[in-house]
Amino acid sequence: MPIEHLSNDKAFALIGEMTSTRNLLGYGTKVLREARFIETTRDPIMTMLSIGMEKLFKMTLGVMSLDETHAWPSKQVMRGYGHGVTDLFDEAMRGIRSRTANSTGYVKGLVEHVDEDPVLPPLLETLDRYGKAGRFYNLDLLADDPQTEADPKHLWEQAERAVMSDPDIAASFSAAMSDTSNNEVWDAFHASVQTRLAEGIEACWNMVSRVGINHALGTTGSVLGWEIAPTSVGRQ
């Protein structure tokens, strides 16, 4: 597939970013699903997913810019978003909604699913906070310059609570609370929470991929769609 309006060096750079994004999201969601103890894996998970989602949305904006202006956004434009995720998500979704207004029911359904997911907003807020400065929350406290915004750990816990809107997970929690000494039941509950969080990321990731594959992000957006597809992660 062609990568239009980019020099060879930039085309290879874009392919490298696609590979990086696919692997960050692939490993981030894998660890999130499989972690036995979230306390020991939360920071690695947030590191991979915050960077992966930032790259995903920046590339989405980039291929839309290539399609519309034949130029990649400037460094100044991209730096304006910083390392956050929520503003990038909002901007990317505005473009995606506009570009998929006349798409198939399948594509529009993927977009609507992401828009309506109650778990994704608090999860993206957590990754946004972690990516911007939250990863240094404790270091800044040690340096007598405490951050005024919330500890990412607390935001992650809010995302976990949002998962309880799922009736099956709520039922799993009730079962665990009714037998508090049963470790297997508690393990099943925690696994269901982590799986639901991973599914929120995967649904958003897959949506961008499928929107691109279905020609809503321009010619280079189709390349993006195929290259970042969750099914393309390969062996881990």
Stockholm file with secondary structure:
# STOCKHOLM 1.0

chainA/1-236         MPIEHLSNDKAFALIGEMTSTRNLLGYGTKVLREARFIETTRDPIMTMLSIGMEKLFKMTLGVMSLDETHAWPSKQVMRGYGHGVTDLFDEAMRGIRSRTANSTGYVKGLVEHVDEDPVLPPLLETLDRYGKAGRFYNLDLLADDPQTEADPKHLWEQAERAVMSDPDIAASFSAAMSDTSNNEVWDAFHASVQTRLAEGIEACWNMVSRVGINHALGTTGSVLGWEIAPTSVGRQ
#=GR chainA/1-236 SS CCCTTCCHHHHHHHHHHHHHHHHHHHHHHHHHHHCSCHHHHHHHHHHHHHHHHHHHHHHHHHHHHHHHHSSCCCHHHHHTTTTCSHHHHHHHHHHHHHHTTTSCHHHHHHHHHHHHCSSHHHHHHHHHHHHHTGGGHHHHHHTTCCCSSCCHHHHHHHHHHHGGGSHHHHHHHHHHHTTTTCHHHHHHHHHHHHHHHHHHHHHHHHHHHHHHHTTSSCHHHHHHHHHHCGGGCCCC
#=GC SS_cons         CCCTTCCHHHHHHHHHHHHHHHHHHHHHHHHHHHCSCHHHHHHHHHHHHHHHHHHHHHHHHHHHHHHHHSSCCCHHHHHTTTTCSHHHHHHHHHHHHHHTTTSCHHHHHHHHHHHHCSSHHHHHHHHHHHHHTGGGHHHHHHTTCCCSSCCHHHHHHHHHHHGGGSHHHHHHHHHHHTTTTCHHHHHHHHHHHHHHHHHHHHHHHHHHHHHHHTTSSCHHHHHHHHHHCGGGCCCC
//
